[in-house]
Amino acid sequence: MNTVQNHIASVLVVIVLLAITRMAYAKNTDYRSPMYAEGAKTISVDEAKWLFDEGAVFIDVRNPRFFARRHVPGAHHLDMKDGFTQQTLAAVARKNRPIVIYSSGIKCGRAHKASVLAVSWGYQKVYYFRGGIVDWKDVHFPMESGTE
């Protein structure tokens, strides 16, 4: 094969891989995060607002771009992919304080995973806000933008 044919073959491989990835993603659009996180309490948007008003620590586990766009005022950003660790959580919340963990809503599993981890690390008052920022925004609760 010459160079042009190699290039065309490479482009075709990339196109096929992108198509397969897109089809796999399309099949997962029905995904819903689990209703409950063992050891944590699943809360509604109204319960989340009450905890917010009471001074609970809010942890946003979405990616940095989404966090910068909008988040619960005062929320700490600990990206589930590379920022949510036992050490980073300990830096912003004590184990006996209420913490509310949220992500992008019921189609995102990050808050569930983070809630389960926080419980396993000994946090006693973990609130799994399953509806996340989507529910918070839908009822027009306060939000802010920018990074911490």
C-alpha positions, 0 to 999 in steps of 0.5 A: 500500500502506498502512503495515500492508501494508508492514510485513507485506511486510517481515516476509515478506521477512525470513522468506524470506531467513532460510529461504534462508540456513538451507537454504544452511547446511544444504547445507554441513553436509558441509563438512570443512576441508582435510587439509593446509595448504601449508607447514604440518604437519598434526598429530594431537591427540597431536602437539599435546599433545607440542608443548604440553608442549614449550612451542609457542605455541598460536594459537586463531582461533575467535570470542571467545565460543568462546574464552572458553568453553574453550581450550588453556591459555595459547593466544593468541586471534587471531580469524580474522575480525578479529584474525589479522594479520601484526602480531598474530601477530608480537606473540605468536610469533617466526617461528622458533618452533613455532606450533600453530594451531587452531579448532573442528575439522574442520568449521571452516576457520579454522585452515587459512586461518590456517596458510596465512597464517602460512606466507606471512608467513614462519613456519617451524614452523607446525603445523595442528591440524585436529582443534582444540579438539574433539579436544583436549576429546575426549581430556580434555587440560587446558583453561581458560576466560575471556579472556586 
